[in-house]
Amino acid sequence: SSRTTSSRSATVRSLFAEVNTAIAGFVRGQGTLCIILGLLYAAGLTVVGLNFALLIGLFAGLISFIPYVGSLVGLVLALGVAVVQFWPDWLMVGAVALVFVVGQFVEGNILQPKLVGQSVGLHPVWLMFALFAFGALFGFVGLMVAVPAAAAVAVLVRFAISRYLASPLYRG
């Protein structure tokens, strides 16, 4: 009886270690994404010639840890400064908005799937599904916990599948 208990506790420990690795990978990937996004926004806003471009860009990138909020807050700040700085020139205000549109495109289509998806070990389609499902079920909080929760569920599903494939039920 103690032998099965120790093997079960070893199994539980290994599962928790895998979940920990997946969630740590998410935090590392998301942190790297925020830094790259902050530098991208800061560089783009500096090229446009916006006052406080470095501060606004880095701030927007760093608070991008919360999905959509960081970019939205950065866009509002940058557009506010752009309207005051470039008042009659709407082309420059549009250029500031374009920096954030490009940043969102790069984040959603390149950085997020590569950095976060690979570090968590989930396919980009599953990441998108997790974001939609958790967002629909739990709203804003669901968006924040979607990827780490999906990573934990993926570890448990992989374990269940491996146990099933090794079971007499599968082998017949």
C-alpha positions in Angstrom: 0.0 0.0 0.0 2.8 2.4 0.8 4.5 1.5 -2.5 1.5 2.6 -4.5 1.2 5.7 -2.4 4.8 6.7 -3.0 4.4 6.0 -6.8 1.2 8.1 -6.8 2.9 10.9 -4.9 5.8 10.8 -7.4 3.4 11.0 -10.3 1.6 14.0 -8.7 5.0 15.7 -8.1 6.0 15.1 -11.7 2.7 16.5 -12.9 3.1 19.6 -10.7 6.7 20.0 -11.9 5.4 20.0 -15.5 2.7 22.5 -14.7 5.2 24.7 -13.0 7.5 24.5 -16.0 4.6 25.4 -18.4 3.5 28.4 -16.3 7.1 29.6 -15.8 7.5 29.4 -19.6 4.4 31.5 -20.0 5.7 34.2 -17.6 9.1 34.2 -19.3 7.5 34.4 -22.7 5.1 37.1 -21.7 7.8 39.1 -20.0 10.0 39.0 -23.1 7.0 39.9 -25.3 6.3 43.0 -23.1 9.9 44.2 -23.3 10.0 43.7 -27.1 6.7 45.4 -27.5 7.7 48.3 -25.3 10.9 48.8 -27.4 8.9 48.6 -30.6 6.4 51.2 -29.4 9.1 53.5 -28.1 11.1 53.2 -31.3 8.1 53.8 -33.5 6.8 56.8 -31.5 10.3 58.3 -31.5 10.6 58.0 -35.3 7.2 59.7 -35.6 8.6 62.5 -33.4 6.2 62.3 -30.5 7.1 64.0 -27.2 7.7 61.6 -24.4 7.8 58.7 -26.9 10.3 56.6 -24.9 8.2 56.9 -21.7 4.9 56.2 -23.4 6.2 53.3 -25.5 7.9 51.6 -22.7 4.9 52.1 -20.4 2.5 50.7 -23.0 4.8 47.7 -23.5 5.2 46.9 -19.9 1.5 47.0 -19.1 0.8 44.8 -22.1 1.2 41.9 -19.6 -2.6 42.4 -19.3 -4.0 41.6 -22.7 -5.4 44.5 -24.7 -5.2 46.9 -21.7 -1.6 47.9 -22.2 -1.9 48.7 -25.9 -5.2 50.5 -25.3 -3.8 52.7 -22.5 -0.7 53.4 -24.5 -2.8 54.3 -27.6 -4.9 56.7 -25.6 -1.9 58.3 -24.0 0.0 58.6 -27.3 -3.0 60.0 -29.2 -3.6 62.5 -26.4 -0.1 63.8 -26.6 -0.2 63.6 -30.4 -3.3 65.7 -30.6 -1.8 68.4 -28.3 1.6 68.3 -30.1 0.5 68.0 -33.8 -3.0 69.7 -33.5 -3.8 70.8 -37.0 -1.8 67.9 -38.6 -4.0 64.9 -38.5 -1.6 62.9 -40.6 0.9 62.8 -37.7 -1.9 61.8 -35.3 -2.7 59.0 -37.7 1.0 58.0 -37.8 1.0 57.6 -34.0 -2.1 55.4 -34.3 -0.4 53.4 -37.0 2.5 52.6 -34.6 0.0 50.9 -32.3 -1.8 49.1 -35.1 1.6 47.7 -36.4 2.5 46.8 -32.8 -0.7 44.9 -32.3 -0.3 43.1 -35.6 3.3 42.1 -34.7 2.2 41.0 -31.2 -0.8 39.0 -32.3 0.7 37.3 -35.4 4.4 37.0 -34.7 5.5 37.5 -31.1 2.6 36.0 -29.1 2.5 32.6 -31.0 6.3 32.3 -31.1 7.3 33.5 -27.7 4.4 32.5 -25.5 3.1 29.6 -27.5 6.4 27.8 -27.8 7.4 28.5 -24.2 4.0 27.1 -23.0 4.0 24.2 -25.4 0.6 24.9 -27.0 -0.2 25.3 -30.6 -1.3 28.9 -31.5 -4.8 27.6 -32.5 -5.2 26.2 -28.9 -3.9 29.5 -27.5 -6.6 31.4 -29.5 -9.2 28.9 -28.4 -8.2 29.3 -24.8 -8.4 33.1 -25.0 -11.8 33.0 -26.6 -13.2 30.4 -24.3 -11.9 31.8 -21.1 -12.8 35.3 -22.2 -16.4 34.3 -23.0 -16.7 32.4 -19.7 -14.9 34.6 -17.2 -14.6 38.0 -19.0 -11.5 40.1 -18.4 -10.2 37.8 -15.6 -10.6 34.9 -18.0 -8.3 36.7 -20.5 -5.6 37.1 -17.9 -5.6 33.4 -16.8 -6.4 31.8 -20.1 -2.9 30.9 -21.2 -1.5 29.6 -17.9 -4.7 27.7 -17.2 -4.6 26.2 -20.7 -1.0 25.2 -20.2 -1.9 23.4 -16.9 -4.8 21.7 -18.6 -2.6 20.6 -21.5 -0.1 19.0 -19.1 -3.0 17.0 -17.5 -4.5 16.0 -20.8 -1.1 14.8 -22.1 -0.7 12.8 -18.9 -4.3 11.3 -19.3 -3.6 10.4 -22.9 -0.3 8.7 -22.1 -2.0 6.7 -19.2 -4.8 5.7 -21.5 -2.4 4.6 -24.3 -0.5 2.5 -21.7 -3.6 0.9 -20.2 -5.0 -2.5 -21.0 -8.2 -0.8 -22.1 -6.4 0.6 -25.1 -4.2 -2.4 -25.8 -7.2 -4.7 -25.8 
